[in-house]
Amino acid sequence: MFSIYKNQKGISIGIAFAALMYVGYTFAQSPGTSPAQDAPTQAELATPADPAAVQEAGVEKDQPAENAHLAAAGEFQIGKDPTVWVLIVLFNLALAVGIERTYILFRNRGNNAELVRILTERLAKNPATVDDLADDVGKKTYGMEGRVAAVALRGWSSGERAMEEYAASALIAEKRTLDRRLVVLSTLGNNTPFIGLLGTVLGIMRAFRDLAVMGDAGPAVVMKGISEALVATAMGLGVAIPCVIAFNALGKAVKDRMSCAEEIVSLIRAIRLSMPVLHGSNGSGSVRAEALAGK
């Protein structure tokens, strides 16, 4: 439990550090300056200007700039937002963890019905060969349940209490292996929406700053900045939703595997309890067998 908390704490610190780096990068950028107007020459100052010509020249001069501004306002420039790239990296991390955990669960699946049949038949027929049976069921064919059964059978001759402790230790070890790195999916599912929201807030702040700098540029500047800022929130949700789904699905698969292993342990214990005379019911089977032989 401490190791899971420690891993989650480390991931949260890393995400917070990346967010702080993004904030510093955003506010370290100097605000853009408005385009400087061409200064009039001395000849232009000396020559009287025709009002109609000045108005016509102003329209011709402002029209290309306005068209270029409107064209730029209709384009998304996602690459300028570091939050989007952070979310892309986190999505790839979550995808890698999900694929790796799926492979681990697939590799640890076994034939549970066949394992139950072998344990029932061989323990009921000849319990003295329990060590050989442990070697057989511990093979890769029977997956995680077979490994747990093999460890539990090691304590068969030492009594019920010892056998239960063997089984409990094997279950803990297997659960720790199956739960590994699932905390990454849980942490990303809980925190990536806030990273996207942070990018949106900073993007809106940048949009209003650009509007203040450009003056009478119009609402297109703000609309463009806000539309780009909202992409961060959408991507944050797009990363969080698959992470939550994958975490719940993999967590359910881990619980199913652990339930099958516990079923095998309960079966072995039931068989052990059904042989009180030969093996004892309180861990003192050899003593009771010797007493019966003396009589």
Helices and strands as residue ranges (DSSP letters): H 2-28, H 42-46, H 51-73, G 78-80, H 82-107, H 112-125, G 127-129, H 130-137, G 140-142, H 143-154, G 156-158, H 160-179, H 182-214, H 220-273, H 276-279, H 285-294
